């Protein structure tokens, strides 16, 4: 199991660097991240959330009762996006105990490579598009709370600071 970094950890604001080599160590990291995500429980996890400054994400939006459908996306990029959808009640493992509605693109075209280094290019829409956009934001040092109103963001920040003082 890996530790999930939470706001206001400064590492979450850093931009990642591309993955140069997908070796056995990377495969172990992918597996450890998957185990961490499933226990959390979450539907996606980006490398920076577990303290890794490289550009990759994992995700699984399959309903839990149907088993796992894990995807690894290395050096991902959104090539095009269109439409607008409201991600209702979006949450994040790095922003615990907070949910908000976030505007996201309805459809995206994504490129990257899979865990075996094979090129990927696919369209995503709906929940999958939301999850991928959310996780790719992490690779650029952006949290989902950066997409909400200043007032709501400030309220969350104040609450976290208050909780940190009480610890």
C-alpha positions as a Markdown table, in Angstrom:
| # | Residue | x | y | z |
|---|---|---|---|---|
| 1 | Unk | 0.0 | 0.0 | 0.0 |
| 2 | Unk | 1.1 | 3.5 | -0.8 |
| 3 | Unk | 0.4 | 6.7 | 1.1 |
| 4 | Unk | -2.0 | 9.1 | -0.6 |
| 5 | Unk | -0.8 | 12.7 | -0.3 |
| 6 | Unk | -3.5 | 15.1 | 0.7 |
| 7 | Unk | -4.1 | 18.8 | 0.3 |
| 8 | Unk | -2.2 | 21.1 | 1.2 |
| 9 | Unk | 0.9 | 18.9 | 0.5 |
| 10 | Unk | 3.0 | 21.0 | -1.9 |
| 11 | Unk | 4.0 | 18.0 | -4.0 |
| 12 | Unk | 0.5 | 17.9 | -5.4 |
| 13 | Unk | 1.1 | 21.3 | -7.1 |
| 14 | Unk | 4.2 | 20.1 | -9.1 |
| 15 | Unk | 4.2 | 19.3 | -12.8 |
| 16 | Unk | 5.3 | 15.8 | -13.7 |
| 17 | Unk | 8.0 | 14.6 | -16.0 |
| 18 | Unk | 7.5 | 12.0 | -18.8 |
| 19 | Unk | 8.1 | 8.3 | -18.1 |
| 20 | Unk | 11.3 | 7.3 | -20.0 |
| 21 | Unk | 11.3 | 3.6 | -19.3 |
| 22 | Unk | 8.6 | 1.2 | -18.3 |
| 23 | Unk | 10.5 | -1.5 | -16.5 |
| 24 | Unk | 9.8 | -4.1 | -13.8 |
| 25 | Unk | 10.0 | -1.4 | -11.1 |
| 26 | Unk | 7.3 | 0.6 | -12.9 |
| 27 | Unk | 5.1 | -2.4 | -13.2 |
| 28 | Unk | 5.4 | -2.9 | -9.4 |
| 29 | Unk | 4.5 | 0.8 | -8.9 |
| 30 | Unk | 1.4 | 0.4 | -11.2 |
| 31 | Unk | 0.3 | -2.7 | -9.1 |
| 32 | Unk | 0.9 | -0.9 | -5.8 |
| 33 | Unk | -1.1 | 2.1 | -7.0 |
| 34 | Unk | -3.9 | -0.1 | -8.1 |
| 35 | Unk | -4.1 | -1.8 | -4.7 |
| 36 | Unk | -4.0 | 1.6 | -3.0 |
| 37 | Unk | -6.8 | 2.9 | -5.3 |
| 38 | Unk | -9.1 | -0.1 | -4.7 |
| 39 | Unk | -8.7 | 0.0 | -0.9 |
| 40 | Unk | -9.2 | 3.8 | -0.7 |
| 41 | Unk | -11.7 | 3.3 | -2.6 |
| 42 | Unk | -11.4 | 5.4 | -5.7 |
| 43 | Unk | -11.8 | 5.2 | -9.5 |
| 44 | Unk | -8.6 | 6.9 | -10.4 |
| 45 | Unk | -5.1 | 7.7 | -9.1 |
| 46 | Unk | -2.3 | 9.8 | -10.6 |
| 47 | Unk | 1.3 | 9.3 | -9.8 |
| 48 | Unk | 1.7 | 12.7 | -7.9 |
| 49 | Unk | -1.0 | 11.6 | -5.5 |
| 50 | Unk | 1.4 | 8.9 | -4.2 |
| 51 | Unk | 4.5 | 11.1 | -4.3 |
| 52 | Unk | 5.8 | 10.1 | -7.7 |
| 53 | Unk | 6.7 | 13.0 | -10.1 |
| 54 | Unk | 6.2 | 11.1 | -13.3 |
| 55 | Unk | 3.4 | 11.3 | -15.9 |
| 56 | Unk | 1.1 | 8.4 | -15.5 |
| 57 | Unk | -2.3 | 7.5 | -14.1 |
| 58 | Unk | -4.4 | 4.5 | -13.3 |
| 59 | Unk | -8.1 | 4.2 | -13.4 |
| 60 | Unk | -11.0 | 1.7 | -13.2 |
| 61 | Unk | -14.6 | 2.9 | -13.6 |
| 62 | Unk | -16.1 | -0.7 | -13.7 |
| 63 | Unk | -18.8 | -1.2 | -11.1 |
| 64 | Unk | -17.1 | -2.9 | -8.1 |
| 65 | Unk | -19.6 | -5.8 | -8.1 |
| 66 | Unk | -18.4 | -6.7 | -11.6 |
| 67 | Unk | -14.7 | -7.0 | -10.7 |
| 68 | Unk | -11.8 | -5.0 | -11.8 |
| 69 | Unk | -11.0 | -3.4 | -15.2 |
| 70 | Unk | -7.7 | -1.6 | -14.5 |
| 71 | Unk | -6.2 | 0.8 | -17.0 |
| 72 | Unk | -2.8 | 2.3 | -16.9 |
| 73 | Unk | -2.1 | 5.4 | -19.0 |
| 74 | Unk | 1.5 | 6.5 | -19.3 |
| 75 | Unk | 2.5 | 10.0 | -20.6 |
| 76 | Unk | -1.1 | 10.8 | -21.4 |
| 77 | Unk | -2.3 | 13.9 | -23.4 |
| 78 | Unk | -5.7 | 15.2 | -24.3 |
| 79 | Unk | -5.5 | 15.9 | -28.0 |
| 80 | Unk | -9.0 | 17.4 | -28.5 |
| 81 | Unk | -12.0 | 18.0 | -26.3 |
| 82 | Unk | -15.5 | 19.1 | -27.0 |
| 83 | Unk | -18.8 | 19.8 | -25.3 |
| 84 | Unk | -19.4 | 20.5 | -21.7 |
| 85 | Unk | -20.6 | 18.3 | -18.9 |
| 86 | Unk | -21.1 | 19.0 | -15.2 |
| 87 | Unk | -19.3 | 16.4 | -13.1 |
| 88 | Unk | -21.7 | 16.3 | -10.2 |
| 89 | Unk | -20.4 | 15.6 | -6.8 |
| 90 | Unk | -16.8 | 15.1 | -8.0 |
| 91 | Unk | -14.4 | 14.0 | -5.3 |
| 92 | Unk | -10.7 | 13.3 | -4.9 |
| 93 | Unk | -8.6 | 11.0 | -2.7 |
| 94 | Unk | -6.2 | 13.9 | -2.2 |
| 95 | Unk | -9.0 | 16.3 | -1.2 |
| 96 | Unk | -10.7 | 14.2 | 1.5 |
| 97 | Unk | -14.2 | 14.9 | 2.8 |
| 98 | Unk | -15.1 | 17.4 | 0.0 |
| 99 | Unk | -17.2 | 17.1 | -3.1 |
| 100 | Unk | -18.2 | 19.7 | -5.7 |
| 101 | Unk | -19.7 | 20.1 | -9.2 |
| 102 | Unk | -17.0 | 20.7 | -11.8 |
| 103 | Unk | -17.3 | 21.7 | -15.4 |
| 104 | Unk | -15.5 | 19.2 | -17.7 |
| 105 | Unk | -15.3 | 18.5 | -21.4 |
| 106 | Unk | -18.0 | 16.0 | -22.4 |
| 107 | Unk | -15.8 | 14.1 | -24.9 |
| 108 | Unk | -12.0 | 13.9 | -25.2 |
| 109 | Unk | -9.5 | 12.3 | -27.5 |
| 110 | Unk | -6.6 | 10.8 | -25.5 |
| 111 | Unk | -3.1 | 9.6 | -26.5 |
| 112 | Unk | -0.5 | 7.8 | -24.4 |
| 113 | Unk | 0.9 | 4.4 | -23.9 |
| 114 | Unk | -0.3 | 1.4 | -21.9 |
| 115 | Unk | 1.7 | -0.4 | -19.1 |
| 116 | Unk | 3.4 | -2.5 | -21.8 |
| 117 | Unk | 4.5 | 0.6 | -23.8 |
| 118 | Unk | 1.9 | 0.1 | -26.6 |
| 119 | Unk | 0.6 | 3.3 | -28.1 |
| 120 | Unk | -3.0 | 4.2 | -27.2 |
| 121 | Unk | -5.3 | 6.6 | -28.9 |
| 122 | Unk | -9.0 | 6.6 | -27.9 |
| 123 | Unk | -12.1 | 8.7 | -27.4 |
| 124 | Unk | -13.7 | 8.9 | -23.9 |
| 125 | Unk | -17.0 | 10.5 | -22.9 |
| 126 | Unk | -19.1 | 10.7 | -19.8 |
| 127 | Unk | -17.7 | 9.3 | -16.6 |
| 128 | Unk | -14.6 | 8.0 | -18.3 |
| 129 | Unk | -13.8 | 11.5 | -19.8 |
| 130 | Unk | -14.4 | 13.1 | -16.4 |
| 131 | Unk | -12.1 | 10.6 | -14.6 |
| 132 | Unk | -9.3 | 11.0 | -17.2 |
| 133 | Unk | -9.5 | 14.8 | -17.1 |
| 134 | Unk | -9.4 | 14.8 | -13.3 |
| 135 | Unk | -6.4 | 12.5 | -13.2 |
| 136 | Unk | -4.5 | 14.4 | -15.9 |
| 137 | Unk | -5.0 | 17.6 | -14.0 |
| 138 | Unk | -2.9 | 16.0 | -11.2 |
| 139 | Unk | -0.1 | 15.6 | -13.7 |
| 140 | Unk | -0.1 | 19.4 | -14.2 |
| 141 | Unk | -0.3 | 20.3 | -10.5 |
| 142 | Unk | -4.0 | 21.1 | -10.6 |
| 143 | Unk | -6.6 | 19.8 | -8.1 |
| 144 | Unk | -10.3 | 19.7 | -8.8 |
| 145 | Unk | -10.8 | 22.4 | -6.2 |
| 146 | Unk | -8.9 | 24.7 | -8.5 |
| 147 | Unk | -11.9 | 24.4 | -10.9 |
| 148 | Unk | -14.5 | 25.5 | -8.4 |
| 149 | Unk | -15.5 | 29.0 | -7.2 |
| 150 | Unk | -13.1 | 30.9 | -5.1 |
| 151 | Unk | -15.6 | 31.1 | -2.2 |
| 152 | Unk | -16.1 | 27.3 | -2.0 |
| 153 | Unk | -12.3 | 26.7 | -2.4 |
| 154 | Unk | -11.5 | 29.2 | 0.5 |
| 155 | Unk | -14.1 | 27.5 | 2.7 |
| 156 | Unk | -12.5 | 24.1 | 2.2 |
| 157 | Unk | -9.0 | 25.6 | 2.8 |
| 158 | Unk | -10.1 | 27.2 | 6.0 |
| 159 | Unk | -11.6 | 23.9 | 7.2 |
| 160 | Unk | -8.4 | 22.0 | 6.4 |
| 161 | Unk | -6.3 | 24.5 | 8.3 |
| 162 | Unk | -8.5 | 24.4 | 11.3 |
| 163 | Unk | -8.4 | 20.6 | 11.3 |
| 164 | Unk | -4.6 | 20.6 | 11.0 |
| 165 | Unk | -4.3 | 22.9 | 14.1 |
| 166 | Unk | -6.5 | 20.5 | 16.1 |
| 167 | Unk | -4.1 | 17.6 | 15.4 |
